[in-house]
Amino acid sequence: MSKSSKIEGSIDKIAKRLKLISKRYRCGSIEVDRIWYYQVPLVGNVPLLGFEVESGPRVSKYYKGDISNLQELGCHGVIVLSEEGFGLSLKKEKAVVKKLIQSKRAPISVFSDSQLQQMLDLLGM
């Protein structure tokens, strides 16, 4: 199982525990690794939070694409960086991504996979 798949599995587990729907989103040129939806009667699935997972270092172009995809959703977003894939450069990479997010004024956070694990722990999973 790839690191990205493992992280996406954690995202799905948390969503299930919160009674949300979690799935990949593809529409035209937009692709988001995971979106959490809340099912609203007579309305359908309402997107609550989008996730882009990065398993290793990327050039700024990829992060800009992640940010753009999450902005297109019209909801908050999270870019998750794999600690294993980034290693010692994780702190630097987080700073780069946060700076890009600030420049776009996007409601997006940057997490590491250990923060997802903390969420699982808090939920007793």
C-alpha positions in Angstrom: 0.0 0.0 0.0 1.4 3.4 -1.0 1.9 6.1 1.6 -0.8 8.2 -0.2 -3.3 5.4 0.0 -2.6 4.9 3.7 -3.1 8.6 4.4 -6.3 8.6 2.3 -7.4 5.5 4.3 -6.9 7.5 7.5 -9.0 10.4 6.1 -11.7 7.9 5.2 -11.7 6.4 8.8 -12.1 9.8 10.4 -14.9 10.7 8.1 -16.7 7.5 8.8 -16.4 8.1 12.5 -17.8 11.6 12.1 -20.7 10.1 9.9 -19.5 11.9 6.8 -19.1 10.6 3.3 -15.4 10.6 2.0 -14.5 10.1 -1.6 -12.3 11.2 -4.5 -13.6 14.0 -6.6 -13.0 14.3 -10.4 -14.7 16.8 -12.6 -13.1 18.1 -15.8 -9.6 19.3 -15.0 -10.2 19.3 -11.2 -9.2 16.3 -9.1 -9.1 16.3 -5.3 -7.8 13.2 -3.4 -10.6 13.2 -0.8 -13.6 15.4 0.0 -15.8 15.0 3.1 -19.5 15.5 2.4 -22.5 15.8 4.7 -25.7 14.3 3.3 -28.5 16.9 3.5 -32.0 15.6 2.8 -33.5 17.0 -0.4 -30.2 18.8 -1.2 -27.7 15.9 -1.5 -24.0 15.8 -0.7 -22.7 19.1 0.6 -18.9 19.4 0.5 -17.4 20.3 3.9 -13.6 19.8 3.6 -11.3 18.8 0.8 -7.9 17.0 1.2 -4.9 16.9 -1.2 -2.3 14.4 -0.2 1.4 14.8 -1.1 3.7 11.8 -0.4 7.0 13.6 -1.3 8.6 16.9 -2.3 7.1 18.8 -5.2 7.8 21.9 -7.1 5.6 24.9 -6.4 3.5 24.2 -9.5 2.0 21.1 -7.9 1.1 22.9 -4.6 -0.4 25.7 -6.6 -2.5 23.1 -8.4 -3.6 21.6 -5.1 -4.6 25.0 -3.8 -6.5 25.8 -7.0 -8.4 22.5 -6.9 -9.3 23.1 -3.2 -10.5 26.6 -3.9 -12.7 25.4 -6.8 -14.6 23.2 -4.2 -15.9 26.3 -2.4 -15.1 24.8 1.0 -12.1 24.6 3.4 -9.2 22.4 2.5 -6.2 20.6 3.9 -2.9 19.7 2.2 -1.5 16.7 3.9 2.3 16.1 3.7 3.7 12.6 4.4 6.4 12.8 7.1 8.0 9.7 5.6 8.1 11.1 2.1 9.4 14.5 3.2 11.7 13.4 6.0 13.9 16.2 7.3 12.6 18.7 4.7 9.0 18.5 6.1 9.3 21.7 8.2 10.7 23.6 5.2 8.1 22.2 2.8 5.3 23.2 5.2 6.5 26.7 5.3 6.7 26.9 1.5 3.1 25.6 1.2 1.8 27.9 3.9 3.4 30.9 2.1 1.6 29.9 -1.2 -1.7 29.5 0.6 -1.3 33.0 2.2 -0.6 34.5 -1.2 -3.9 33.0 -2.5 -5.8 34.0 0.7 -7.3 30.5 0.7 -9.0 28.8 3.6 -6.6 25.9 3.5 -4.5 24.3 6.3 -1.3 22.2 6.0 -1.1 19.0 8.0 1.3 16.1 8.4 0.1 12.6 8.5 1.0 12.4 12.2 -1.7 15.1 12.8 -4.2 12.8 11.1 -3.1 10.1 13.5 -3.7 12.5 16.4 -7.2 13.0 15.1 -7.7 9.2 15.0 -6.3 8.9 18.5 -8.7 11.6 19.8 -11.6 9.8 18.3 -10.5 6.6 20.0 -9.6 4.8 16.8 
